[in-house]
Amino acid sequence: MDDVVMYLRGLVPGRRAVLALAIGAVSGWIAALAGMPLPWMLGPMIGNTLAAILSLPIRGPDRLRPLVIPVIGVMLGSAMTPEMFDAAGRYATSFALLLPFLGVTAFVSYAIYRRVGRYDPVTAFFSAMPGGLNDMLILGGAAGGNEKRIALAHAARVLLVILFVVLFYGYALDVSSIEVARGTAASALTPLDWALLAGAAIAGVPLGRALRLPAPQITGPMALSGALHLAGLVTVAPPGFLIVIAQVVIGTVIGCRFIGVSARQIGRDLSLGALSSVAMIAVAVGFAALLTAITGLPLSLSFLGYSPGGLTEMSLLALAMGQDVAYVSVLHLVRIMLVIFAAQPVFKATRRKDQSGTKAPRSGS
């Protein structure tokens, strides 16, 4: 019993962490009022990054992070519904082009971080991946990469891509948006929904570890949640307030990673992230135009499907822009899964190749 009490006490954040969470919550609220994309993650990240630059007495609530990451995994899995996969069968060409699109996008972005930014190979690789911020942060950190730079790279990608998509739809395609509510109301969940979603979050992590999945904190709950939704046992996503809490904690942890980092260094990394994001968007536009030429799909739909933003945000934008939500959601879900499951083995393969290619022959003298 004493061990349990000590463990629970260890989860309670200290005063510095409480201050960081308070800054994160207020920053998220302000970002939401300002209409910022992904406000409850980017707001806390920006707020605590500024607090770190100003040397405020903050500390990241790192002990809470493993508790909220499975919530994000369950949320991703909730996008997997039978209706979506039925609709996705009509878009074989879109999926056929997805893998080369990801390869070109990652290659171009990697070249920017490696050649222009002079990042080390590990940090450059995971910064360049067109996948989720949390996923690449976990994988990149485990591989020895610079988590601060990886976090900034993906935060810049998400923010700039979403902003560009909204502007592209509004000005280039003349498509206006409608108001879309975020999250699922807690009252909409039955006791069975609560039990199944909680079970996916709790059991998914050890399942992911047992199956040796990459980033098991995310992929395990995502797989279990997806199976439950595909089977029709549950049809709703986690409640919105839990998703908000999870994003506030994760954004706060990310922002606190910049404690002791100069504003000049942060500015440099963000500039590289902006350059990489522009390159990714250019590749997305090119592949979307190719897909439209081949299949006749509207450019507004194909571009949204290939935009390298977050699954949740792109799905919400699809709904707001009156596009095929099932198509966009499935395409982005497959993209995230490809990146998560392929990033680690591809990284190991490229590292082995680099190491074997740099071995110089011994001199005979």
TAKANOR-V677472 format. One record per helix or strand of 2 or more residues. SS is the DSSP state (~ for helix, > for strand). FROM is the first residue (numbers start at 0). TO is the last residue. If there is no record, write none. Layout:
SS&FROM&TO  SS&FROM&TO
This chain:
~&1&10  ~&14&32  ~&38&52  ~&61&76  ~&81&87  ~&91&115  ~&120&127  ~&132&141  ~&146&171  ~&185&187  ~&190&209  ~&215&229  ~&239&255  ~&262&294  ~&298&305  ~&310&319  ~&324&356
